[in-house]
Amino acid sequence: MPFITQAAPRIFSRQRISVEGIVTAESGSANSSLFLVTYQPKGYVGPHYHDQEQILQCLEGEGLVYFENDPQPLTEGQVAVVPAGVRHAIFNTGQNQFRVAVFNPVAVPTTHWLTKNRRSSFPLPFVHDVFERPQEAAEKK
C-alpha cells in the first residue's frame, strides 16, 4: 500500500477541531493509524483513554495535554507518548491553530470517553473534576 488517498476531514464544530485520517483501516492499513488533528483556538478533546499507546507530535501551535490530572505543555516539534490506559485530554491554549499528528499502533484505535456526551459538554479549561471517577471522589471525602 504505497499510496493513500485521504478522505475529507471529520469536523467536530462544538469542540472546534477537525480530524483527518491520514492512514486508517478505511484507507487499507492493517496494523497502524495516523491522524492529523487541528484544534482551533479554545478547541479541545475531552477526557478519554485508549487500550493502546498513542504518540502525539505537535506540528504547529501550542496546547496542553492533561495526563490524568497533570497538565503538560505541548509545543511545536515536541512529542508526547500517552501510555495505554492513561486518562488524558488535549486543549489548544494559543491564539492560533494547534495541529497534532496522532500515531496509533493499531489500525482502529479503541477510545473510552469519560464524559456522558463524549466531548460535547466538556468544561474548559480545566479537567480535574472530570478525571475523578466516582469512587475516587468518594474516597477523598
Backbone hydrogen bonds, N-H to C=O, Kabsch-Sander energy under -0.5 kcal/mol:
donor,donor_aa,acceptor,acceptor_aa,energy
6,Q,4,I,-0.6
7,A,21,G,-0.6
10,R,19,V,-3.1
12,F,17,I,-2.7
13,S,11,I,-0.7
15,Q,12,F,-0.6
16,R,12,F,-0.7
17,I,12,F,-1.8
18,S,38,T,-1.9
19,V,10,R,-3.2
20,E,36,L,-2.6
21,G,19,V,-0.5
22,I,20,E,-1.0
22,I,34,L,-1.9
23,V,34,L,-2.1
25,A,107,A,-0.9
28,G,25,A,-1.3
29,S,24,T,-2.5
33,S,104,N,-2.3
34,L,23,V,-2.5
35,F,102,V,-2.5
36,L,20,E,-2.4
37,V,35,F,-0.6
37,V,100,V,-3.0
38,T,18,S,-2.6
38,T,36,L,-0.5
39,Y,37,V,-0.6
39,Y,98,F,-3.1
40,Q,16,R,-3.0
40,Q,38,T,-0.5
42,K,92,N,-0.8
43,G,40,Q,-3.0
44,Y,15,Q,-1.8
45,V,90,I,-2.5
48,H,88,H,-2.1
49,Y,112,H,-1.5
51,D,110,T,-0.9
54,Q,82,V,-2.2
55,I,103,F,-2.5
56,L,80,A,-3.1
57,Q,101,A,-2.6
58,C,78,Q,-2.4
59,L,57,Q,-0.5
59,L,99,R,-3.0
60,E,99,R,-1.4
63,G,74,L,-2.0
64,L,91,F,-1.9
65,V,72,Q,-2.9
66,Y,64,L,-0.5
66,Y,89,A,-2.8
67,F,65,V,-0.7
67,F,70,D,-2.4
68,E,66,Y,-0.7
68,E,87,R,-3.7
70,D,67,F,-2.6
72,Q,65,V,-2.3
74,L,63,G,-2.6
76,E,61,G,-1.2
77,G,58,C,-2.8
78,Q,75,T,-2.7
80,A,56,L,-2.8
82,V,54,Q,-3.4
82,V,80,A,-0.5
85,G,50,H,-2.8
86,V,83,P,-1.9
87,R,85,G,-0.5
88,H,48,H,-2.9
89,A,66,Y,-1.2
90,I,45,V,-2.1
91,F,64,L,-2.5
92,N,43,G,-2.6
93,T,62,E,-1.2
93,T,91,F,-0.7
94,G,62,E,-1.0
98,F,39,Y,-2.6
99,R,60,E,-2.2
99,R,97,Q,-0.5
100,V,37,V,-2.8
101,A,57,Q,-2.9
102,V,35,F,-3.2
103,F,55,I,-2.9
103,F,101,A,-0.5
104,N,33,S,-2.6
107,A,30,A,-0.5
111,T,109,P,-0.5
112,H,49,Y,-3.0
113,W,111,T,-0.6
114,L,47,P,-2.5
118,R,115,T,-1.4
119,R,117,N,-0.6
120,S,117,N,-2.2
122,F,119,R,-1.3
131,F,127,V,-2.1
132,E,128,H,-1.0
136,E,133,R,-0.8
137,A,133,R,-2.0
138,A,134,P,-2.1
139,E,135,Q,-1.7
140,K,136,E,-1.1
141,K,137,A,-0.7
141,K,138,A,-0.7
